[in-house]
Amino acid sequence: MRRVYLRTALQISSEEDCDGDLYLLNPKIVDARGEWEAWDFGNKNPGADRYQSFWEMIQAVYESSFRKE
């Protein structure tokens, strides 16, 4: 992740809404379908988790939040 991308990233959440996580979309990295790269900045792990798309990020969040056994 390059910090220069933060200048153009689109914040799609607030920390209060997402249990301390902050979700961003990066318009500078676009896949073949036109999906923007997505980032999950969280208190639980340093740095950011990067995903190829918003859909991929939301699937990972769902899996980690709602499918715990």
PDB file with one MODEL, atoms N, CA, C and O in Angstrom:
MODEL        1
ATOM      1  N   MET A   1       0.835  -1.172   0.000  1.00  0.00           N
ATOM      2  CA  MET A   1       0.000   0.000   0.000  1.00  0.00           C
ATOM      3  C   MET A   1       0.882   1.239   0.000  1.00  0.00           C
ATOM      4  O   MET A   1       1.838   1.328   0.771  1.00  0.00           O
ATOM      5  N   ARG A   2       0.569   2.169  -0.844  1.00  0.00           N
ATOM      6  CA  ARG A   2       1.313   3.422  -0.900  1.00  0.00           C
ATOM      7  C   ARG A   2       0.501   4.524  -0.235  1.00  0.00           C
ATOM      8  O   ARG A   2      -0.693   4.673  -0.496  1.00  0.00           O
ATOM      9  N   ARG A   3       1.152   5.286   0.618  1.00  0.00           N
ATOM     10  CA  ARG A   3       0.431   6.354   1.326  1.00  0.00           C
ATOM     11  C   ARG A   3      -0.119   7.406   0.382  1.00  0.00           C
ATOM     12  O   ARG A   3      -1.110   8.062   0.703  1.00  0.00           O
ATOM     13  N   VAL A   4       0.509   7.583  -0.787  1.00  0.00           N
ATOM     14  CA  VAL A   4       0.025   8.578  -1.743  1.00  0.00           C
ATOM     15  C   VAL A   4      -1.411   8.269  -2.179  1.00  0.00           C
ATOM     16  O   VAL A   4      -2.150   9.178  -2.557  1.00  0.00           O
ATOM     17  N   TYR A   5      -1.811   6.993  -2.128  1.00  0.00           N
ATOM     18  CA  TYR A   5      -3.173   6.608  -2.497  1.00  0.00           C
ATOM     19  C   TYR A   5      -4.220   7.143  -1.514  1.00  0.00           C
ATOM     20  O   TYR A   5      -5.392   7.272  -1.865  1.00  0.00           O
ATOM     21  N   LEU A   6      -3.801   7.449  -0.301  1.00  0.00           N
ATOM     22  CA  LEU A   6      -4.754   7.964   0.687  1.00  0.00           C
ATOM     23  C   LEU A   6      -5.350   9.302   0.265  1.00  0.00           C
ATOM     24  O   LEU A   6      -6.452   9.652   0.688  1.00  0.00           O
ATOM     25  N   ARG A   7      -4.635  10.045  -0.559  1.00  0.00           N
ATOM     26  CA  ARG A   7      -5.130  11.351  -1.013  1.00  0.00           C
ATOM     27  C   ARG A   7      -6.410  11.237  -1.836  1.00  0.00           C
ATOM     28  O   ARG A   7      -7.256  12.131  -1.804  1.00  0.00           O
ATOM     29  N   THR A   8      -6.549  10.143  -2.566  1.00  0.00           N
ATOM     30  CA  THR A   8      -7.707   9.980  -3.447  1.00  0.00           C
ATOM     31  C   THR A   8      -8.658   8.870  -3.000  1.00  0.00           C
ATOM     32  O   THR A   8      -9.669   8.614  -3.655  1.00  0.00           O
ATOM     33  N   ALA A   9      -8.336   8.219  -1.893  1.00  0.00           N
ATOM     34  CA  ALA A   9      -9.177   7.126  -1.408  1.00  0.00           C
ATOM     35  C   ALA A   9     -10.539   7.654  -0.961  1.00  0.00           C
ATOM     36  O   ALA A   9     -10.656   8.766  -0.447  1.00  0.00           O
ATOM     37  N   LEU A  10     -11.543   6.844  -1.167  1.00  0.00           N
ATOM     38  CA  LEU A  10     -12.909   7.170  -0.775  1.00  0.00           C
ATOM     39  C   LEU A  10     -13.229   6.430   0.521  1.00  0.00           C
ATOM     40  O   LEU A  10     -13.247   5.199   0.548  1.00  0.00           O
ATOM     41  N   GLN A  11     -13.479   7.177   1.588  1.00  0.00           N
ATOM     42  CA  GLN A  11     -13.844   6.577   2.866  1.00  0.00           C
ATOM     43  C   GLN A  11     -15.312   6.195   2.814  1.00  0.00           C
ATOM     44  O   GLN A  11     -16.163   7.038   2.532  1.00  0.00           O
ATOM     45  N   ILE A  12     -15.621   4.921   3.086  1.00  0.00           N
ATOM     46  CA  ILE A  12     -17.001   4.448   2.999  1.00  0.00           C
ATOM     47  C   ILE A  12     -17.562   4.015   4.346  1.00  0.00           C
ATOM     48  O   ILE A  12     -18.630   3.407   4.412  1.00  0.00           O
ATOM     49  N   SER A  13     -16.843   4.326   5.419  1.00  0.00           N
ATOM     50  CA  SER A  13     -17.332   3.995   6.761  1.00  0.00           C
ATOM     51  C   SER A  13     -16.756   4.999   7.746  1.00  0.00           C
ATOM     52  O   SER A  13     -15.868   5.787   7.421  1.00  0.00           O
ATOM     53  N   SER A  14     -17.289   4.946   8.956  1.00  0.00           N
ATOM     54  CA  SER A  14     -16.667   5.680  10.050  1.00  0.00           C
ATOM     55  C   SER A  14     -16.231   4.647  11.077  1.00  0.00           C
ATOM     56  O   SER A  14     -16.780   3.546  11.123  1.00  0.00           O
ATOM     57  N   GLU A  15     -15.265   4.986  11.884  1.00  0.00           N
ATOM     58  CA  GLU A  15     -14.766   4.045  12.877  1.00  0.00           C
ATOM     59  C   GLU A  15     -15.856   3.643  13.862  1.00  0.00           C
ATOM     60  O   GLU A  15     -15.859   2.515  14.355  1.00  0.00           O
ATOM     61  N   GLU A  16     -16.768   4.542  14.149  1.00  0.00           N
ATOM     62  CA  GLU A  16     -17.835   4.250  15.101  1.00  0.00           C
ATOM     63  C   GLU A  16     -18.814   3.219  14.546  1.00  0.00           C
ATOM     64  O   GLU A  16     -19.361   2.413  15.299  1.00  0.00           O
ATOM     65  N   ASP A  17     -19.035   3.241  13.241  1.00  0.00           N
ATOM     66  CA  ASP A  17     -20.003   2.333  12.619  1.00  0.00           C
ATOM     67  C   ASP A  17     -19.476   0.916  12.463  1.00  0.00           C
ATOM     68  O   ASP A  17     -20.265  -0.025  12.371  1.00  0.00           O
ATOM     69  N   CYS A  18     -18.180   0.746  12.432  1.00  0.00           N
ATOM     70  CA  CYS A  18     -17.614  -0.549  12.033  1.00  0.00           C
ATOM     71  C   CYS A  18     -16.686  -1.138  13.084  1.00  0.00           C
ATOM     72  O   CYS A  18     -15.665  -1.730  12.735  1.00  0.00           O
ATOM     73  N   ASP A  19     -17.014  -0.990  14.350  1.00  0.00           N
ATOM     74  CA  ASP A  19     -16.243  -1.611  15.428  1.00  0.00           C
ATOM     75  C   ASP A  19     -14.774  -1.208  15.385  1.00  0.00           C
ATOM     76  O   ASP A  19     -13.895  -2.034  15.630  1.00  0.00           O
ATOM     77  N   GLY A  20     -14.508   0.044  15.079  1.00  0.00           N
ATOM     78  CA  GLY A  20     -13.138   0.537  15.053  1.00  0.00           C
ATOM     79  C   GLY A  20     -12.432   0.380  13.725  1.00  0.00           C
ATOM     80  O   GLY A  20     -11.331   0.905  13.558  1.00  0.00           O
ATOM     81  N   ASP A  21     -13.018  -0.315  12.782  1.00  0.00           N
ATOM     82  CA  ASP A  21     -12.407  -0.458  11.456  1.00  0.00           C
ATOM     83  C   ASP A  21     -12.786   0.730  10.580  1.00  0.00           C
ATOM     84  O   ASP A  21     -13.822   1.366  10.776  1.00  0.00           O
ATOM     85  N   LEU A  22     -11.942   1.007   9.631  1.00  0.00           N
ATOM     86  CA  LEU A  22     -12.193   2.073   8.672  1.00  0.00           C
ATOM     87  C   LEU A  22     -12.042   1.467   7.285  1.00  0.00           C
ATOM     88  O   LEU A  22     -11.006   0.878   6.974  1.00  0.00           O
ATOM     89  N   TYR A  23     -13.062   1.605   6.453  1.00  0.00           N
ATOM     90  CA  TYR A  23     -13.053   1.021   5.113  1.00  0.00           C
ATOM     91  C   TYR A  23     -12.852   2.117   4.074  1.00  0.00           C
ATOM     92  O   TYR A  23     -13.506   3.159   4.104  1.00  0.00           O
ATOM     93  N   LEU A  24     -11.925   1.849   3.149  1.00  0.00           N
ATOM     94  CA  LEU A  24     -11.610   2.796   2.086  1.00  0.00           C
ATOM     95  C   LEU A  24     -11.623   2.085   0.743  1.00  0.00           C
ATOM     96  O   LEU A  24     -11.332   0.892   0.658  1.00  0.00           O
ATOM     97  N   LEU A  25     -11.963   2.825  -0.303  1.00  0.00           N
ATOM     98  CA  LEU A  25     -11.850   2.338  -1.674  1.00  0.00           C
ATOM     99  C   LEU A  25     -10.774   3.156  -2.371  1.00  0.00           C
ATOM    100  O   LEU A  25     -10.697   4.373  -2.199  1.00  0.00           O
ATOM    101  N   ASN A  26      -9.943   2.481  -3.160  1.00  0.00           N
ATOM    102  CA  ASN A  26      -8.820   3.113  -3.841  1.00  0.00           C
ATOM    103  C   ASN A  26      -9.082   3.186  -5.343  1.00  0.00           C
ATOM    104  O   ASN A  26      -9.001   2.167  -6.028  1.00  0.00           O
ATOM    105  N   PRO A  27      -9.396   4.372  -5.867  1.00  0.00           N
ATOM    106  CA  PRO A  27      -9.690   4.488  -7.298  1.00  0.00           C
ATOM    107  C   PRO A  27      -8.461   4.386  -8.196  1.00  0.00           C
ATOM    108  O   PRO A  27      -8.595   4.330  -9.419  1.00  0.00           O
ATOM    109  N   LYS A  28      -7.279   4.363  -7.613  1.00  0.00           N
ATOM    110  CA  LYS A  28      -6.044   4.282  -8.407  1.00  0.00           C
ATOM    111  C   LYS A  28      -5.702   2.851  -8.809  1.00  0.00           C
ATOM    112  O   LYS A  28      -4.923   2.638  -9.738  1.00  0.00           O
ATOM    113  N   ILE A  29      -6.276   1.873  -8.120  1.00  0.00           N
ATOM    114  CA  ILE A  29      -6.061   0.460  -8.444  1.00  0.00           C
ATOM    115  C   ILE A  29      -7.412  -0.129  -8.815  1.00  0.00           C
ATOM    116  O   ILE A  29      -8.278  -0.293  -7.956  1.00  0.00           O
ATOM    117  N   VAL A  30      -7.595  -0.448 -10.087  1.00  0.00           N
ATOM    118  CA  VAL A  30      -8.870  -0.933 -10.614  1.00  0.00           C
ATOM    119  C   VAL A  30      -8.637  -2.279 -11.301  1.00  0.00           C
ATOM    120  O   VAL A  30      -7.682  -2.436 -12.062  1.00  0.00           O
ATOM    121  N   ASP A  31      -9.518  -3.251 -11.027  1.00  0.00           N
ATOM    122  CA  ASP A  31      -9.367  -4.562 -11.662  1.00  0.00           C
ATOM    123  C   ASP A  31     -10.030  -4.584 -13.041  1.00  0.00           C
ATOM    124  O   ASP A  31     -10.556  -3.569 -13.499  1.00  0.00           O
ATOM    125  N   ALA A  32     -10.002  -5.726 -13.687  1.00  0.00           N
ATOM    126  CA  ALA A  32     -10.524  -5.861 -15.052  1.00  0.00           C
ATOM    127  C   ALA A  32     -12.023  -5.592 -15.142  1.00  0.00           C
ATOM    128  O   ALA A  32     -12.520  -5.231 -16.209  1.00  0.00           O
ATOM    129  N   ARG A  33     -12.747  -5.763 -14.042  1.00  0.00           N
ATOM    130  CA  ARG A  33     -14.192  -5.510 -14.019  1.00  0.00           C
ATOM    131  C   ARG A  33     -14.534  -4.068 -13.676  1.00  0.00           C
ATOM    132  O   ARG A  33     -15.706  -3.694 -13.660  1.00  0.00           O
ATOM    133  N   GLY A  34     -13.520  -3.259 -13.401  1.00  0.00           N
ATOM    134  CA  GLY A  34     -13.751  -1.875 -13.020  1.00  0.00           C
ATOM    135  C   GLY A  34     -13.932  -1.678 -11.523  1.00  0.00           C
ATOM    136  O   GLY A  34     -14.298  -0.591 -11.076  1.00  0.00           O
ATOM    137  N   GLU A  35     -13.675  -2.727 -10.747  1.00  0.00           N
ATOM    138  CA  GLU A  35     -13.814  -2.653  -9.290  1.00  0.00           C
ATOM    139  C   GLU A  35     -12.577  -1.989  -8.679  1.00  0.00           C
ATOM    140  O   GLU A  35     -11.448  -2.316  -9.044  1.00  0.00           O
ATOM    141  N   TRP A  36     -12.793  -1.068  -7.760  1.00  0.00           N
ATOM    142  CA  TRP A  36     -11.696  -0.418  -7.059  1.00  0.00           C
ATOM    143  C   TRP A  36     -11.144  -1.334  -5.973  1.00  0.00           C
ATOM    144  O   TRP A  36     -11.880  -2.115  -5.370  1.00  0.00           O
ATOM    145  N   GLU A  37      -9.845  -1.228  -5.734  1.00  0.00           N
ATOM    146  CA  GLU A  37      -9.229  -1.923  -4.617  1.00  0.00           C
ATOM    147  C   GLU A  37      -9.852  -1.420  -3.317  1.00  0.00           C
ATOM    148  O   GLU A  37     -10.227  -0.251  -3.228  1.00  0.00           O
ATOM    149  N   ALA A  38      -9.968  -2.287  -2.307  1.00  0.00           N
ATOM    150  CA  ALA A  38     -10.579  -1.922  -1.027  1.00  0.00           C
ATOM    151  C   ALA A  38      -9.590  -2.182   0.104  1.00  0.00           C
ATOM    152  O   ALA A  38      -8.791  -3.117   0.052  1.00  0.00           O
ATOM    153  N   TRP A  39      -9.665  -1.337   1.120  1.00  0.00           N
ATOM    154  CA  TRP A  39      -8.780  -1.462   2.279  1.00  0.00           C
ATOM    155  C   TRP A  39      -9.600  -1.501   3.548  1.00  0.00           C
ATOM    156  O   TRP A  39     -10.618  -0.821   3.671  1.00  0.00           O
ATOM    157  N   ASP A  40      -9.145  -2.304   4.488  1.00  0.00           N
ATOM    158  CA  ASP A  40      -9.737  -2.396   5.824  1.00  0.00           C
ATOM    159  C   ASP A  40      -8.644  -2.044   6.828  1.00  0.00           C
ATOM    160  O   ASP A  40      -7.737  -2.838   7.074  1.00  0.00           O
ATOM    161  N   PHE A  41      -8.738  -0.849   7.405  1.00  0.00           N
ATOM    162  CA  PHE A  41      -7.842  -0.450   8.477  1.00  0.00           C
ATOM    163  C   PHE A  41      -8.529  -0.806   9.776  1.00  0.00           C
ATOM    164  O   PHE A  41      -9.643  -0.352  10.036  1.00  0.00           O
ATOM    165  N   GLY A  42      -7.871  -1.621  10.602  1.00  0.00           N
ATOM    166  CA  GLY A  42      -8.519  -2.032  11.832  1.00  0.00           C
ATOM    167  C   GLY A  42      -7.636  -1.857  13.048  1.00  0.00           C
ATOM    168  O   GLY A  42      -6.412  -1.776  12.943  1.00  0.00           O
ATOM    169  N   ASN A  43      -8.271  -1.800  14.196  1.00  0.00           N
ATOM    170  CA  ASN A  43      -7.543  -1.734  15.458  1.00  0.00           C
ATOM    171  C   ASN A  43      -6.923  -3.077  15.824  1.00  0.00           C
ATOM    172  O   ASN A  43      -5.978  -3.133  16.610  1.00  0.00           O
ATOM    173  N   LYS A  44      -7.445  -4.136  15.267  1.00  0.00           N
ATOM    174  CA  LYS A  44      -7.008  -5.474  15.643  1.00  0.00           C
ATOM    175  C   LYS A  44      -5.675  -5.872  15.016  1.00  0.00           C
ATOM    176  O   LYS A  44      -4.971  -6.732  15.546  1.00  0.00           O
ATOM    177  N   ASN A  45      -5.330  -5.258  13.905  1.00  0.00           N
ATOM    178  CA  ASN A  45      -4.078  -5.585  13.228  1.00  0.00           C
ATOM    179  C   ASN A  45      -3.455  -4.297  12.673  1.00  0.00           C
ATOM    180  O   ASN A  45      -4.166  -3.421  12.183  1.00  0.00           O
ATOM    181  N   PRO A  46      -2.139  -4.192  12.755  1.00  0.00           N
ATOM    182  CA  PRO A  46      -1.490  -2.972  12.258  1.00  0.00           C
ATOM    183  C   PRO A  46      -1.564  -2.879  10.734  1.00  0.00           C
ATOM    184  O   PRO A  46      -1.592  -3.898  10.043  1.00  0.00           O
ATOM    185  N   GLY A  47      -1.595  -1.677  10.228  1.00  0.00           N
ATOM    186  CA  GLY A  47      -1.647  -1.489   8.782  1.00  0.00           C
ATOM    187  C   GLY A  47      -3.035  -1.737   8.243  1.00  0.00           C
ATOM    188  O   GLY A  47      -4.033  -1.554   8.941  1.00  0.00           O
ATOM    189  N   ALA A  48      -3.088  -2.152   7.003  1.00  0.00           N
ATOM    190  CA  ALA A  48      -4.370  -2.370   6.341  1.00  0.00           C
ATOM    191  C   ALA A  48      -4.402  -3.732   5.669  1.00  0.00           C
ATOM    192  O   ALA A  48      -3.387  -4.232   5.185  1.00  0.00           O
ATOM    193  N   ASP A  49      -5.586  -4.316   5.652  1.00  0.00           N
ATOM    194  CA  ASP A  49      -5.807  -5.505   4.820  1.00  0.00           C
ATOM    195  C   ASP A  49      -6.280  -4.989   3.477  1.00  0.00           C
ATOM    196  O   ASP A  49      -7.187  -4.159   3.412  1.00  0.00           O
ATOM    197  N   ARG A  50      -5.671  -5.474   2.402  1.00  0.00           N
ATOM    198  CA  ARG A  50      -6.029  -5.034   1.053  1.00  0.00           C
ATOM    199  C   ARG A  50      -6.807  -6.129   0.342  1.00  0.00           C
ATOM    200  O   ARG A  50      -6.521  -7.317   0.487  1.00  0.00           O
ATOM    201  N   TYR A  51      -7.794  -5.703  -0.427  1.00  0.00           N
ATOM    202  CA  TYR A  51      -8.633  -6.625  -1.184  1.00  0.00           C
ATOM    203  C   TYR A  51      -8.754  -6.117  -2.608  1.00  0.00           C
ATOM    204  O   TYR A  51      -8.658  -4.914  -2.850  1.00  0.00           O
ATOM    205  N   GLN A  52      -8.963  -7.016  -3.545  1.00  0.00           N
ATOM    206  CA  GLN A  52      -9.071  -6.627  -4.947  1.00  0.00           C
ATOM    207  C   GLN A  52     -10.331  -5.831  -5.233  1.00  0.00           C
ATOM    208  O   GLN A  52     -10.385  -5.093  -6.217  1.00  0.00           O
ATOM    209  N   SER A  53     -11.349  -5.970  -4.384  1.00  0.00           N
ATOM    210  CA  SER A  53     -12.610  -5.270  -4.628  1.00  0.00           C
ATOM    211  C   SER A  53     -13.384  -5.097  -3.325  1.00  0.00           C
ATOM    212  O   SER A  53     -13.076  -5.727  -2.313  1.00  0.00           O
ATOM    213  N   PHE A  54     -14.386  -4.237  -3.369  1.00  0.00           N
ATOM    214  CA  PHE A  54     -15.290  -4.046  -2.237  1.00  0.00           C
ATOM    215  C   PHE A  54     -15.967  -5.363  -1.887  1.00  0.00           C
ATOM    216  O   PHE A  54     -16.070  -5.716  -0.712  1.00  0.00           O
ATOM    217  N   TRP A  55     -16.428  -6.090  -2.896  1.00  0.00           N
ATOM    218  CA  TRP A  55     -17.107  -7.364  -2.670  1.00  0.00           C
ATOM    219  C   TRP A  55     -16.206  -8.335  -1.909  1.00  0.00           C
ATOM    220  O   TRP A  55     -16.649  -8.981  -0.960  1.00  0.00           O
ATOM    221  N   GLU A  56     -14.948  -8.438  -2.323  1.00  0.00           N
ATOM    222  CA  GLU A  56     -14.011  -9.348  -1.658  1.00  0.00           C
ATOM    223  C   GLU A  56     -13.805  -8.932  -0.197  1.00  0.00           C
ATOM    224  O   GLU A  56     -13.746  -9.785   0.688  1.00  0.00           O
ATOM    225  N   MET A  57     -13.698  -7.627   0.052  1.00  0.00           N
ATOM    226  CA  MET A  57     -13.511  -7.142   1.418  1.00  0.00           C
ATOM    227  C   MET A  57     -14.727  -7.467   2.287  1.00  0.00           C
ATOM    228  O   MET A  57     -14.579  -7.949   3.410  1.00  0.00           O
ATOM    229  N   ILE A  58     -15.925  -7.202   1.769  1.00  0.00           N
ATOM    230  CA  ILE A  58     -17.134  -7.447   2.549  1.00  0.00           C
ATOM    231  C   ILE A  58     -17.305  -8.941   2.835  1.00  0.00           C
ATOM    232  O   ILE A  58     -17.765  -9.311   3.915  1.00  0.00           O
ATOM    233  N   GLN A  59     -16.948  -9.784   1.899  1.00  0.00           N
ATOM    234  CA  GLN A  59     -17.003 -11.231   2.137  1.00  0.00           C
ATOM    235  C   GLN A  59     -16.066 -11.627   3.274  1.00  0.00           C
ATOM    236  O   GLN A  59     -16.434 -12.435   4.127  1.00  0.00           O
ATOM    237  N   ALA A  60     -14.855 -11.063   3.293  1.00  0.00           N
ATOM    238  CA  ALA A  60     -13.894 -11.366   4.350  1.00  0.00           C
ATOM    239  C   ALA A  60     -14.385 -10.850   5.699  1.00  0.00           C
ATOM    240  O   ALA A  60     -14.236 -11.533   6.713  1.00  0.00           O
ATOM    241  N   VAL A  61     -14.963  -9.664   5.722  1.00  0.00           N
ATOM    242  CA  VAL A  61     -15.508  -9.108   6.968  1.00  0.00           C
ATOM    243  C   VAL A  61     -16.645  -9.989   7.470  1.00  0.00           C
ATOM    244  O   VAL A  61     -16.726 -10.282   8.663  1.00  0.00           O
ATOM    245  N   TYR A  62     -17.510 -10.405   6.577  1.00  0.00           N
ATOM    246  CA  TYR A  62     -18.618 -11.284   6.952  1.00  0.00           C
ATOM    247  C   TYR A  62     -18.091 -12.593   7.536  1.00  0.00           C
ATOM    248  O   TYR A  62     -18.543 -13.040   8.590  1.00  0.00           O
ATOM    249  N   GLU A  63     -17.137 -13.195   6.846  1.00  0.00           N
ATOM    250  CA  GLU A  63     -16.584 -14.464   7.308  1.00  0.00           C
ATOM    251  C   GLU A  63     -15.958 -14.327   8.697  1.00  0.00           C
ATOM    252  O   GLU A  63     -16.158 -15.191   9.550  1.00  0.00           O
ATOM    253  N   SER A  64     -15.214 -13.265   8.929  1.00  0.00           N
ATOM    254  CA  SER A  64     -14.549 -13.108  10.219  1.00  0.00           C
ATOM    255  C   SER A  64     -15.508 -12.670  11.327  1.00  0.00           C
ATOM    256  O   SER A  64     -15.245 -12.931  12.501  1.00  0.00           O
ATOM    257  N   SER A  65     -16.600 -12.017  10.980  1.00  0.00           N
ATOM    258  CA  SER A  65     -17.511 -11.495  11.996  1.00  0.00           C
ATOM    259  C   SER A  65     -18.680 -12.413  12.318  1.00  0.00           C
ATOM    260  O   SER A  65     -19.092 -12.514  13.474  1.00  0.00           O
ATOM    261  N   PHE A  66     -19.212 -13.078  11.311  1.00  0.00           N
ATOM    262  CA  PHE A  66     -20.457 -13.813  11.510  1.00  0.00           C
ATOM    263  C   PHE A  66     -20.336 -15.327  11.400  1.00  0.00           C
ATOM    264  O   PHE A  66     -21.285 -16.046  11.714  1.00  0.00           O
ATOM    265  N   ARG A  67     -19.220 -15.804  10.971  1.00  0.00           N
ATOM    266  CA  ARG A  67     -19.083 -17.253  10.812  1.00  0.00           C
ATOM    267  C   ARG A  67     -18.107 -17.851  11.812  1.00  0.00           C
ATOM    268  O   ARG A  67     -17.501 -18.887  11.538  1.00  0.00           O
ATOM    269  N   LYS A  68     -17.945 -17.211  12.972  1.00  0.00           N
ATOM    270  CA  LYS A  68     -17.068 -17.733  14.006  1.00  0.00           C
ATOM    271  C   LYS A  68     -17.737 -18.934  14.659  1.00  0.00           C
ATOM    272  O   LYS A  68     -18.941 -18.935  14.914  1.00  0.00           O
ATOM    273  N   GLU A  69     -16.948 -19.935  14.919  1.00  0.00           N
ATOM    274  CA  GLU A  69     -17.499 -21.145  15.556  1.00  0.00           C
ATOM    275  C   GLU A  69     -17.018 -21.255  16.955  1.00  0.00           C
ATOM    276  O   GLU A  69     -17.371 -22.203  17.656  1.00  0.00           O
TER     277      GLU A  69
ENDMDL
END
